[in-house]
């Protein structure tokens, strides 16, 4: 059986583009893997099942980053590295999307 792919939604693409812009401006946030994911989402390229599982796992591991004490979650003027990374992976829209798609796969 062929592996399923999933199309990223516009809100994820917008978050990824925002994350790339902030990373460029502030020089922090995300890894090369996160940057690759951001480019995939920004270009609305299909997401494989393996990528989807990686996304779900990323969001589960990094939700704690919202409790940052350096820089600010959600700030355009002094964004935390965690928030920039979160955006690179599709932001809140990506977290909800990955969770919903993964649930569908499991059923």
N, CA, C and O atoms as CSV, one atom per row, in Angstrom:
chain,resi,resn,atom,element,x,y,z
A,1,UNK,N,N,0.841,-1.188,0.000
A,1,UNK,CA,C,0.000,0.000,0.000
A,1,UNK,C,C,0.883,1.248,0.000
A,1,UNK,O,O,1.826,1.349,0.785
A,2,UNK,N,N,0.580,2.168,-0.859
A,2,UNK,CA,C,1.366,3.406,-0.967
A,2,UNK,C,C,1.175,4.270,0.272
A,2,UNK,O,O,0.096,4.331,0.861
A,3,UNK,N,N,2.258,4.930,0.640
A,3,UNK,CA,C,2.185,5.826,1.794
A,3,UNK,C,C,1.323,7.037,1.447
A,3,UNK,O,O,1.408,7.599,0.355
A,4,UNK,N,N,0.501,7.414,2.406
A,4,UNK,CA,C,-0.338,8.605,2.246
A,4,UNK,C,C,0.499,9.865,2.383
A,4,UNK,O,O,1.500,9.879,3.099
A,5,UNK,N,N,0.090,10.918,1.699
A,5,UNK,CA,C,0.689,12.233,1.927
A,5,UNK,C,C,-0.431,13.207,2.263
A,5,UNK,O,O,-1.598,12.973,1.950
A,6,UNK,N,N,-0.051,14.294,2.903
A,6,UNK,CA,C,-1.014,15.276,3.399
A,6,UNK,C,C,-0.576,16.660,2.957
A,6,UNK,O,O,0.611,16.982,3.000
A,7,UNK,N,N,-1.526,17.477,2.532
A,7,UNK,CA,C,-1.201,18.832,2.088
A,7,UNK,C,C,-1.289,19.814,3.250
A,7,UNK,O,O,-2.328,19.903,3.905
A,8,UNK,N,N,-0.217,20.548,3.514
A,8,UNK,CA,C,-0.251,21.556,4.575
A,8,UNK,C,C,-1.290,22.636,4.253
A,8,UNK,O,O,-1.509,22.986,3.093
A,9,UNK,N,N,-1.910,23.143,5.291
A,9,UNK,CA,C,-2.907,24.200,5.107
A,9,UNK,C,C,-2.220,25.571,5.071
A,9,UNK,O,O,-1.071,25.718,5.487
A,10,UNK,N,N,-2.942,26.555,4.573
A,10,UNK,CA,C,-2.401,27.901,4.399
A,10,UNK,C,C,-1.882,28.496,5.718
A,10,UNK,O,O,-0.840,29.152,5.732
A,11,UNK,N,N,-2.592,28.273,6.808
A,11,UNK,CA,C,-2.166,28.834,8.105
A,11,UNK,C,C,-0.805,28.287,8.526
A,11,UNK,O,O,-0.014,28.998,9.145
A,12,UNK,N,N,-0.532,27.029,8.195
A,12,UNK,CA,C,0.780,26.432,8.505
A,12,UNK,C,C,1.864,27.075,7.647
A,12,UNK,O,O,2.952,27.381,8.135
A,13,UNK,N,N,1.560,27.278,6.366
A,13,UNK,CA,C,2.517,27.903,5.454
A,13,UNK,C,C,2.849,29.319,5.928
A,13,UNK,O,O,4.008,29.734,5.903
A,14,UNK,N,N,1.833,30.048,6.354
A,14,UNK,CA,C,2.034,31.420,6.842
A,14,UNK,C,C,2.902,31.428,8.103
A,14,UNK,O,O,3.791,32.269,8.239
A,15,UNK,N,N,2.649,30.495,9.023
A,15,UNK,CA,C,3.443,30.408,10.260
A,15,UNK,C,C,4.897,30.078,9.927
A,15,UNK,O,O,5.817,30.667,10.493
A,16,UNK,N,N,5.099,29.138,9.011
A,16,UNK,CA,C,6.457,28.737,8.634
A,16,UNK,C,C,7.209,29.918,8.016
A,16,UNK,O,O,8.378,30.142,8.328
A,17,UNK,N,N,6.546,30.662,7.150
A,17,UNK,CA,C,7.180,31.840,6.526
A,17,UNK,C,C,7.543,32.878,7.586
A,17,UNK,O,O,8.612,33.487,7.532
A,18,UNK,N,N,6.651,33.070,8.538
A,18,UNK,CA,C,6.899,34.023,9.627
A,18,UNK,C,C,8.105,33.567,10.450
A,18,UNK,O,O,8.965,34.372,10.808
A,19,UNK,N,N,8.156,32.263,10.745
A,19,UNK,CA,C,9.285,31.712,11.501
A,19,UNK,C,C,10.604,31.891,10.771
A,19,UNK,O,O,11.612,32.244,11.383
A,20,UNK,N,N,10.605,31.647,9.459
A,20,UNK,CA,C,11.829,31.830,8.670
A,20,UNK,C,C,12.273,33.288,8.688
A,20,UNK,O,O,13.465,33.576,8.795
A,21,UNK,N,N,11.322,34.202,8.585
A,21,UNK,CA,C,11.624,35.640,8.596
A,21,UNK,C,C,12.219,36.050,9.957
A,21,UNK,O,O,13.216,36.771,10.011
A,22,UNK,N,N,11.604,35.588,11.042
A,22,UNK,CA,C,12.099,35.938,12.380
A,22,UNK,C,C,13.469,35.305,12.646
A,22,UNK,O,O,14.334,35.927,13.263
A,23,UNK,N,N,13.661,34.072,12.182
A,23,UNK,CA,C,14.953,33.397,12.373
A,23,UNK,C,C,16.054,34.177,11.661
A,23,UNK,O,O,17.140,34.377,12.205
A,24,UNK,N,N,15.762,34.607,10.456
A,24,UNK,CA,C,16.725,35.404,9.677
A,24,UNK,C,C,17.040,36.717,10.402
A,24,UNK,O,O,18.201,37.115,10.496
A,25,UNK,N,N,16.017,37.376,10.906
A,25,UNK,CA,C,16.185,38.684,11.555
A,25,UNK,C,C,16.932,38.586,12.885
A,25,UNK,O,O,17.795,39.416,13.171
A,26,UNK,N,N,16.606,37.575,13.702
A,26,UNK,CA,C,17.157,37.492,15.057
A,26,UNK,C,C,18.287,36.477,15.213
A,26,UNK,O,O,18.961,36.457,16.243
A,27,UNK,N,N,18.499,35.633,14.199
A,27,UNK,CA,C,19.603,34.672,14.259
A,27,UNK,C,C,19.443,33.606,15.324
A,27,UNK,O,O,20.433,33.129,15.879
A,28,UNK,N,N,18.205,33.226,15.617
A,28,UNK,CA,C,17.974,32.168,16.609
A,28,UNK,C,C,16.692,31.422,16.263
A,28,UNK,O,O,15.871,31.873,15.464
A,29,UNK,N,N,16.556,30.272,16.892
A,29,UNK,CA,C,15.335,29.487,16.745
A,29,UNK,C,C,15.430,28.415,15.680
A,29,UNK,O,O,15.706,28.696,14.514
A,30,UNK,N,N,15.201,27.198,16.094
A,30,UNK,CA,C,15.138,26.091,15.149
A,30,UNK,C,C,16.491,25.529,14.768
A,30,UNK,O,O,17.539,26.137,14.982
A,31,UNK,N,N,16.420,24.339,14.194
A,31,UNK,CA,C,17.598,23.623,13.711
A,31,UNK,C,C,17.513,23.567,12.192
A,31,UNK,O,O,16.564,24.079,11.597
A,32,UNK,N,N,18.496,22.952,11.574
A,32,UNK,CA,C,18.442,22.769,10.122
A,32,UNK,C,C,17.232,21.915,9.736
A,32,UNK,O,O,16.627,22.127,8.685
A,33,UNK,N,N,16.886,20.955,10.586
A,33,UNK,CA,C,15.696,20.122,10.347
A,33,UNK,C,C,14.447,21.004,10.377
A,33,UNK,O,O,13.563,20.865,9.532
A,34,UNK,N,N,14.380,21.904,11.347
A,34,UNK,CA,C,13.245,22.821,11.450
A,34,UNK,C,C,13.157,23.754,10.253
A,34,UNK,O,O,12.064,24.053,9.770
A,35,UNK,N,N,14.305,24.212,9.777
A,35,UNK,CA,C,14.328,25.091,8.608
A,35,UNK,C,C,13.858,24.325,7.364
A,35,UNK,O,O,13.117,24.863,6.542
A,36,UNK,N,N,14.290,23.084,7.236
A,36,UNK,CA,C,13.849,22.255,6.105
A,36,UNK,C,C,12.336,22.038,6.168
A,36,UNK,O,O,11.646,22.111,5.151
A,37,UNK,N,N,11.829,21.770,7.378
A,37,UNK,CA,C,10.382,21.578,7.547
A,37,UNK,C,C,9.650,22.875,7.196
A,37,UNK,O,O,8.619,22.843,6.526
A,38,UNK,N,N,10.175,24.006,7.644
A,38,UNK,CA,C,9.545,25.295,7.351
A,38,UNK,C,C,9.466,25.544,5.847
A,38,UNK,O,O,8.442,26.001,5.340
A,39,UNK,N,N,10.545,25.244,5.146
A,39,UNK,CA,C,10.529,25.432,3.691
A,39,UNK,C,C,9.508,24.511,3.032
A,39,UNK,O,O,8.816,24.919,2.099
A,40,UNK,N,N,9.408,23.280,3.507
A,40,UNK,CA,C,8.417,22.330,2.994
A,40,UNK,C,C,7.004,22.884,3.204
A,40,UNK,O,O,6.187,22.875,2.283
A,41,UNK,N,N,6.727,23.361,4.406
A,41,UNK,CA,C,5.393,23.875,4.730
A,41,UNK,C,C,5.109,25.191,4.001
A,41,UNK,O,O,4.010,25.397,3.485
A,42,UNK,N,N,6.104,26.075,3.962
A,42,UNK,CA,C,5.927,27.379,3.306
A,42,UNK,C,C,5.586,27.196,1.829
A,42,UNK,O,O,4.804,27.958,1.260
A,43,UNK,N,N,6.183,26.179,1.222
A,43,UNK,CA,C,5.930,25.896,-0.201
A,43,UNK,C,C,4.718,24.979,-0.398
A,43,UNK,O,O,4.375,24.617,-1.523
A,44,UNK,N,N,4.091,24.619,0.696
A,44,UNK,CA,C,2.920,23.729,0.700
A,44,UNK,C,C,3.182,22.446,-0.081
A,44,UNK,O,O,2.375,22.002,-0.898
A,45,UNK,N,N,4.358,21.868,0.211
A,45,UNK,CA,C,4.727,20.579,-0.374
A,45,UNK,C,C,4.085,19.471,0.459
A,45,UNK,O,O,3.887,19.645,1.661
A,46,UNK,N,N,3.758,18.339,-0.157
A,46,UNK,CA,C,3.113,17.248,0.577
A,46,UNK,C,C,3.952,16.769,1.757
A,46,UNK,O,O,5.181,16.736,1.697
A,47,UNK,N,N,3.262,16.401,2.824
A,47,UNK,CA,C,3.876,15.889,4.047
A,47,UNK,C,C,3.633,14.374,4.080
A,47,UNK,O,O,2.491,13.923,3.987
A,48,UNK,N,N,4.707,13.599,4.213
A,48,UNK,CA,C,4.588,12.140,4.266
A,48,UNK,C,C,4.095,11.698,5.644
A,48,UNK,O,O,4.037,12.496,6.579
A,49,UNK,N,N,3.744,10.427,5.754
A,49,UNK,CA,C,3.331,9.887,7.062
A,49,UNK,C,C,4.471,10.033,8.069
A,49,UNK,O,O,4.243,10.394,9.224
A,50,UNK,N,N,5.699,9.751,7.627
A,50,UNK,CA,C,6.859,9.876,8.527
A,50,UNK,C,C,7.041,11.327,8.984
A,50,UNK,O,O,7.319,11.584,10.156
A,51,UNK,N,N,6.882,12.268,8.056
A,51,UNK,CA,C,6.991,13.689,8.410
A,51,UNK,C,C,5.891,14.084,9.391
A,51,UNK,O,O,6.131,14.826,10.343
A,52,UNK,N,N,4.697,13.585,9.151
A,52,UNK,CA,C,3.558,13.874,10.019
A,52,UNK,C,C,3.842,13.389,11.446
A,52,UNK,O,O,3.582,14.102,12.415
A,53,UNK,N,N,4.374,12.179,11.560
A,53,UNK,CA,C,4.708,11.630,12.885
A,53,UNK,C,C,5.803,12.468,13.548
A,53,UNK,O,O,5.771,12.688,14.759
A,54,UNK,N,N,6.765,12.931,12.760
A,54,UNK,CA,C,7.822,13.812,13.294
A,54,UNK,C,C,7.231,15.112,13.813
A,54,UNK,O,O,7.621,15.609,14.870
A,55,UNK,N,N,6.287,15.654,13.059
A,55,UNK,CA,C,5.649,16.910,13.470
A,55,UNK,C,C,4.888,16.720,14.772
A,55,UNK,O,O,5.016,17.526,15.693
A,56,UNK,N,N,4.096,15.656,14.852
A,56,UNK,CA,C,3.317,15.391,16.069
A,56,UNK,C,C,4.261,15.257,17.264
A,56,UNK,O,O,4.008,15.806,18.336
A,57,UNK,N,N,5.334,14.530,17.061
A,57,UNK,CA,C,6.329,14.319,18.114
A,57,UNK,C,C,7.003,15.638,18.508
A,57,UNK,O,O,7.187,15.909,19.695
A,58,UNK,N,N,7.367,16.450,17.524
A,58,UNK,CA,C,7.984,17.747,17.800
A,58,UNK,C,C,7.081,18.585,18.710
A,58,UNK,O,O,7.520,19.083,19.747
A,59,UNK,N,N,5.822,18.732,18.309
A,59,UNK,CA,C,4.906,19.579,19.082
A,59,UNK,C,C,4.697,19.033,20.496
A,59,UNK,O,O,4.604,19.808,21.447
A,60,UNK,N,N,4.623,17.718,20.641
A,60,UNK,CA,C,4.456,17.117,21.973
A,60,UNK,C,C,5.669,17.422,22.856
A,60,UNK,O,O,5.513,17.732,24.037
A,61,UNK,N,N,6.871,17.334,22.289
A,61,UNK,CA,C,8.100,17.584,23.057
A,61,UNK,C,C,8.307,19.055,23.379
A,61,UNK,O,O,8.867,19.387,24.423
A,62,UNK,N,N,7.866,19.935,22.499
A,62,UNK,CA,C,8.230,21.349,22.628
A,62,UNK,C,C,7.127,22.263,23.151
A,62,UNK,O,O,7.315,23.479,23.198
A,63,UNK,N,N,5.997,21.714,23.541
A,63,UNK,CA,C,4.943,22.553,24.132
A,63,UNK,C,C,5.467,23.272,25.381
A,63,UNK,O,O,5.018,24.375,25.695
A,64,UNK,N,N,6.411,22.651,26.090
A,64,UNK,CA,C,6.997,23.261,27.298
A,64,UNK,C,C,7.770,24.541,26.986
A,64,UNK,O,O,7.997,25.361,27.876
A,65,UNK,N,N,8.175,24.717,25.722
A,65,UNK,CA,C,8.924,25.919,25.343
A,65,UNK,C,C,8.104,27.197,25.521
A,65,UNK,O,O,8.654,28.298,25.570
A,66,UNK,N,N,6.791,27.037,25.615
A,66,UNK,CA,C,5.923,28.205,25.790
A,66,UNK,C,C,6.168,28.883,27.141
A,66,UNK,O,O,5.835,30.054,27.324
A,67,UNK,N,N,6.750,28.143,28.079
A,67,UNK,CA,C,7.018,28.673,29.423
A,67,UNK,C,C,8.385,29.342,29.515
A,67,UNK,O,O,9.038,29.283,30.557
A,68,UNK,N,N,8.815,29.970,28.438
A,68,UNK,CA,C,10.145,30.586,28.381
A,68,UNK,C,C,10.282,31.775,29.338
A,68,UNK,O,O,9.312,32.463,29.658
A,69,UNK,N,N,11.509,31.984,29.775
A,69,UNK,CA,C,11.795,33.145,30.622
A,69,UNK,C,C,12.828,34.059,29.974
A,69,UNK,O,O,13.198,35.092,30.533
A,70,UNK,N,N,13.293,33.663,28.779
A,70,UNK,CA,C,14.206,34.528,28.023
A,70,UNK,C,C,13.486,34.903,26.742
A,70,UNK,O,O,12.914,34.039,26.077
A,71,UNK,N,N,13.506,36.114,26.405
A,71,UNK,CA,C,12.788,36.628,25.233
A,71,UNK,C,C,11.284,36.368,25.428
A,71,UNK,O,O,10.865,36.032,26.536
A,72,UNK,N,N,10.478,36.515,24.390
A,72,UNK,CA,C,9.031,36.391,24.581
A,72,UNK,C,C,8.386,35.465,23.572
A,72,UNK,O,O,8.676,35.517,22.377
A,73,UNK,N,N,7.495,34.608,24.081
A,73,UNK,CA,C,6.689,33.759,23.216
A,73,UNK,C,C,5.679,34.661,22.505
A,73,UNK,O,O,4.941,35.400,23.155
A,74,UNK,N,N,5.646,34.603,21.189
A,74,UNK,CA,C,4.663,35.373,20.444
A,74,UNK,C,C,5.080,36.802,20.110
A,74,UNK,O,O,4.291,37.559,19.543
A,75,UNK,N,N,6.304,37.178,20.453
A,75,UNK,CA,C,6.751,38.551,20.217
A,75,UNK,C,C,7.387,38.714,18.836
A,75,UNK,O,O,8.121,37.843,18.370
A,76,UNK,N,N,7.095,39.828,18.200
A,76,UNK,CA,C,7.763,40.179,16.944
A,76,UNK,C,C,9.023,41.001,17.220
A,76,UNK,O,O,9.911,41.077,16.371
A,77,UNK,N,N,9.104,41.623,18.418
A,77,UNK,CA,C,10.222,42.496,18.764
A,77,UNK,C,C,11.358,41.749,19.468
A,77,UNK,O,O,12.525,42.100,19.292
A,78,UNK,N,N,11.035,40.733,20.258
A,78,UNK,CA,C,12.042,39.953,20.984
A,78,UNK,C,C,11.551,38.510,21.134
A,78,UNK,O,O,11.304,38.045,22.247
A,79,UNK,N,N,11.410,37.803,20.001
A,79,UNK,CA,C,10.842,36.450,20.050
A,79,UNK,C,C,11.800,35.437,20.681
A,79,UNK,O,O,13.014,35.508,20.490
A,80,UNK,N,N,11.237,34.505,21.426
A,80,UNK,CA,C,12.054,33.426,21.981
A,80,UNK,C,C,12.441,32.468,20.861
A,80,UNK,O,O,11.735,32.336,19.862
A,81,UNK,N,N,13.577,31.803,21.049
A,81,UNK,CA,C,14.028,30.806,20.072
A,81,UNK,C,C,12.987,29.696,19.937
A,81,UNK,O,O,12.758,29.178,18.844
A,82,UNK,N,N,12.361,29.337,21.058
A,82,UNK,CA,C,11.332,28.293,21.038
A,82,UNK,C,C,10.129,28.681,20.187
A,82,UNK,O,O,9.573,27.852,19.466
A,83,UNK,N,N,9.736,29.942,20.278
A,83,UNK,CA,C,8.587,30.381,19.489
A,83,UNK,C,C,8.925,30.389,18.002
A,83,UNK,O,O,8.106,29.992,17.174
A,84,UNK,N,N,10.126,30.839,17.668
A,84,UNK,CA,C,10.541,30.832,16.267
A,84,UNK,C,C,10.538,29.390,15.746
A,84,UNK,O,O,10.031,29.122,14.656
A,85,UNK,N,N,11.102,28.471,16.525
A,85,UNK,CA,C,11.136,27.060,16.123
A,85,UNK,C,C,9.720,26.511,15.953
A,85,UNK,O,O,9.439,25.793,14.993
A,86,UNK,N,N,8.826,26.853,16.892
A,86,UNK,CA,C,7.425,26.415,16.834
A,86,UNK,C,C,6.784,26.866,15.508
A,86,UNK,O,O,6.075,26.103,14.852
A,87,UNK,N,N,7.053,28.113,15.139
A,87,UNK,CA,C,6.533,28.633,13.871
A,87,UNK,C,C,7.100,27.868,12.676
A,87,UNK,O,O,6.386,27.597,11.711
A,88,UNK,N,N,8.383,27.522,12.745
A,88,UNK,CA,C,9.015,26.794,11.647
A,88,UNK,C,C,8.297,25.471,11.368
A,88,UNK,O,O,8.244,25.012,10.227
A,89,UNK,N,N,7.751,24.872,12.414
A,89,UNK,CA,C,7.052,23.594,12.279
A,89,UNK,C,C,5.564,23.782,11.969
A,89,UNK,O,O,4.815,22.805,11.937
A,90,UNK,N,N,5.129,25.021,11.741
A,90,UNK,CA,C,3.743,25.270,11.348
A,90,UNK,C,C,2.905,25.953,12.405
A,90,UNK,O,O,1.712,26.175,12.198
A,91,UNK,N,N,3.513,26.296,13.551
A,91,UNK,CA,C,2.804,27.025,14.602
A,91,UNK,C,C,1.637,26.248,15.190
A,91,UNK,O,O,1.546,25.029,15.045
A,92,UNK,N,N,0.748,26.971,15.853
A,92,UNK,CA,C,-0.413,26.335,16.489
A,92,UNK,C,C,-1.274,25.595,15.466
A,92,UNK,O,O,-1.824,24.533,15.758
A,93,UNK,N,N,-1.387,26.166,14.265
A,93,UNK,CA,C,-2.167,25.506,13.202
A,93,UNK,C,C,-1.538,24.163,12.849
A,93,UNK,O,O,-2.242,23.179,12.626
A,94,UNK,N,N,-0.213,24.131,12.801
A,94,UNK,CA,C,0.502,22.888,12.499
A,94,UNK,C,C,0.329,21.852,13.590
A,94,UNK,O,O,0.182,20.663,13.309
A,95,UNK,N,N,0.347,22.306,14.849
A,95,UNK,CA,C,0.167,21.385,15.978
A,95,UNK,C,C,-1.212,20.733,15.916
A,95,UNK,O,O,-1.334,19.518,16.072
A,96,UNK,N,N,-2.242,21.533,15.690
A,96,UNK,CA,C,-3.619,21.002,15.611
A,96,UNK,C,C,-3.774,20.079,14.402
A,96,UNK,O,O,-4.384,19.014,14.495
A,97,UNK,N,N,-3.222,20.497,13.286
A,97,UNK,CA,C,-3.304,19.743,12.039
A,97,UNK,C,C,-2.623,18.380,12.184
A,97,UNK,O,O,-3.196,17.350,11.830
A,98,UNK,N,N,-1.386,18.387,12.712
A,98,UNK,CA,C,-0.630,17.144,12.867
A,98,UNK,C,C,-1.349,16.182,13.816
A,98,UNK,O,O,-1.407,14.978,13.564
A,99,UNK,N,N,-1.891,16.716,14.897
A,99,UNK,CA,C,-2.623,15.886,15.862
A,99,UNK,C,C,-3.841,15.241,15.199
A,99,UNK,O,O,-4.077,14.043,15.353
A,100,UNK,N,N,-4.608,16.038,14.466
A,100,UNK,CA,C,-5.823,15.530,13.804
A,100,UNK,C,C,-5.490,14.495,12.740
A,100,UNK,O,O,-6.144,13.456,12.657
A,101,UNK,N,N,-4.478,14.773,11.925
A,101,UNK,CA,C,-4.096,13.840,10.852
A,101,UNK,C,C,-3.549,12.541,11.443
A,101,UNK,O,O,-3.848,11.459,10.939
A,102,UNK,N,N,-2.759,12.637,12.497
A,102,UNK,CA,C,-2.197,11.445,13.135
A,102,UNK,C,C,-3.306,10.578,13.738
A,102,UNK,O,O,-3.261,9.352,13.644
A,103,UNK,N,N,-4.286,11.213,14.348
A,103,UNK,CA,C,-5.437,10.468,14.911
A,103,UNK,C,C,-6.160,9.714,13.819
A,103,UNK,O,O,-6.535,8.555,13.995
A,104,UNK,N,N,-6.354,10.370,12.695
A,104,UNK,CA,C,-7.030,9.747,11.547
A,104,UNK,C,C,-6.246,8.533,11.041
A,104,UNK,O,O,-6.830,7.500,10.710
A,105,UNK,N,N,-4.917,8.670,10.986
A,105,UNK,CA,C,-4.054,7.568,10.557
A,105,UNK,C,C,-4.153,6.369,11.498
A,105,UNK,O,O,-4.179,5.218,11.063
A,106,UNK,N,N,-4.208,6.664,12.791
A,106,UNK,CA,C,-4.261,5.599,13.801
A,106,UNK,C,C,-5.560,4.823,13.794
A,106,UNK,O,O,-5.599,3.668,14.218
A,107,UNK,N,N,-6.641,5.458,13.306
A,107,UNK,CA,C,-7.945,4.773,13.352
A,107,UNK,C,C,-8.175,3.880,12.144
A,107,UNK,O,O,-9.222,3.240,12.039
